Amino acid sequence: MQYTDLWPLIQRDILGCLQADAFLAARPGVLVEPGSTGAVLEAKTTAALGAGADGKLGAGYLVLPMETAEDDNANLPQGPLKLPVTVQFVENVLVNNGPRGTGVPLRVYAARAEKVLKLYTPVGFTQALVPANPVIAHFTSDQDANLRMGRVSFRATEADGTPLNKLPRPVITPNDGQGNGGGHPQTVTIMCPGATAIYYTLDYSHPWAGNPTAVLYSAPFSMTTAGMVRARGFAAGAQFIGSDTAAVAFA
């Protein structure tokens, strides 16, 4: 089953995901329908280069349609599907670098979208999509002052019927950065709702079970010297994605 009826919904959801990001929200985002003619595509590109929410011109993006799907495993034709997801960024270099332009290079917007989409899962679907790392590629020459283009693309693989849940970022308290370096210990507490395990580090390394310097959090602890507490929450089960890393500096 190709789920072609879901593709337009996923496409709109990707657009909403990008527009929900504070940095990308100022740029015009445009959907490109399947089978769009050259004239329609040109008109949509012009719209993407128009004024954004910040009133600035010269850079935007188009969410391209998903028109094909392929089996994740050719030997299992009824198994998970892979859907190609592509966001094309466009820039009028002269306008973008002018007085009414954003002044931000196209690659910066593309890099931001790559981060936003790295853990993308469509909202409202029981069949989650698990993306491979998005790839920034296909940039046209920097010498083209009229239209520069670049793409962020990845193949999202259909998961099993279990939706994925990303744990919230842990909350480290106190978090005012005023921890002790001179004789006044601070009691540090870490909370992460839904997590069955929280790992933290004090040496700036990444907190996870495979890090020998990471500590499994079990109770509040005392911070007596300057440093940084970094923490991540984890839960058992393939339907959970570990939280983003929280970090609080103690001076």
Protein Blocks (a to p, Z undefined) as FASTA:
>chain_A
ZZlmmmmmmmmmmmmmmmmpmklmmpccddddehiafklmmmmmmmmmmccfkopahiac
dddddfbdcdfblklmklccdddddddddddfklmmmmkbnoiafklmmmmmmmmmmmgc
cehiabdcdddddddehiacfklmkbccdddddddddddfbdcddddddddddfehpacf
ehpacddddddehiabdcddfehpacdfklmkbccdfbdcddfbgcddddddddedjkbc
cddddddddZZ
